[in-house]
Each structure stands twice: as C-alpha cells, then as structure tokens.
Amino acid sequence: MQAAYRILVADDSALLVNDKANIWDSKKLSASDNQQVLPKDIHIKPATKYYWKIMVWDQKGNQSAFSRPASWRTGLWNAEDWKGARWIAYSELPDSNKYVPLMHGSGKKSGGEAA
C-alpha cells in the first residue's frame, strides 16, 4: 500500500531524465493519496506543456523507481490568453459544412442532411 510519494514537474522533458524539476518538486510527501493530487505551491502558465513523473514508497519503506515521464498541457484561462483568436461560429460556416440532426433542427430523420 502506498505510504508516500514524490512528484517532479518540469517544462523540459530533458530535466526529468536527470531527476530534476524546474517547476515543482513535491519532495517526499507522506500520504496515501494517489489521484488528483493538487499542489498548493506550483506556478504554471496557460498554453504550456509540462512534463511530470512520480515515485512512491510503500508502508514498509520500499521505494519505487520513477515512472516514465508523462505530460499535460494547460488551457487558456483568460480572454487575453487567446491573443486575438477569432471564434468560428455556427452561423459563419458554409451551408455544406452545417449538420443539423432532426432532434436539433429541421434536418432529415436520417440525420445526414444539411439544414
């Protein structure tokens, strides 16, 4: 059973190869938590790819190796993060690209006909 863990987070996967983290190193935390661990002291940016890996300790003190690195990308949090992006609205699509099934509009019952 998990008794502790350590998570490394970096913005460059090469750092994790050497067990380094430039964004967050949880250090060894005594906890059996293993899902949705939310760090309180991590500073991440919108629209950025981050890499992470983890190791765990069991109740007997046995330590695992670090996991293989994985990644996630943060979303765009505020309007200014979109930097002038223009939304593609349904009303601006050409008729040939509109798909409106019967339950949502006046399309054919087969669901494959444009409105």
C-alpha positions, 0 to 999 in steps of 0.5 A: 500500500502506498505510504508516500510519494514524490512528484517532479514537474518540469517544462523540459522533458530533458530535466526529468531524465536527470531527476530534476524539476524546474517547476515543482518538486513535491519532495517526499510527501507522506500520504496515501493519496494517489489521484488528483493530487493538487499542489498548493505551491506550483506556478504554471502558465496557460498554453504550456506543456509540462512534463511530470513523473512520480515515485512512491514508497510503500508502508514498509519503506520500499521505494519505487523507481520513477515512472516514465515521464508523462505530460499535460498541457494547460488551457487558456484561462483568460480572454487575453490568453487567446491573443486575438483568436477569432471564434468560428461560429455556427452561423459563419460556416458554409451551408455544406459544412452545417449538420443539423440532426432532426432532434436539433433542427429541421434536418432529415430523420436520417440525420445526414442532411444539411439544414 
